[in-house]
């Protein structure tokens, strides 16, 4: 086998490289550690970004919900007035449909992202356990 440090040829199952003296088991240890570090860095970068997006979606859902309620109340006031009754009905119906769909859809997106994070964590835990 070839030494990964100095590329000298060594006998199979050698403990040390005859040329540079590095322990072959040590190389495996070092490579393993650096790989874990890379994965840890990726995790730190990716998950908070997803969590932030998930939170933004939840805030958006709340804002749309509040806007829909305000529009609904405004629509009901318009219905109360004989001159604007027809416009009031349209505003009320649209605020109900739009508000409901908007809130449900965005909340589903927010929950979907959280679910993805959980699945990613589960897969990671599974992989770590299988590796042991
Ligand atoms: Zn070597």
Boltz pocket constraint, residues with backbone or C-beta under 6 A from the ligand:
constraints:
  - pocket:
      binder: B
      contacts: [[A, 3], [A, 4], [A, 5], [A, 6], [A, 7], [A, 8], [A, 17], [A, 18], [A, 19], [A, 20], [A, 21], [A, 22]]
      max_distance: 6.0
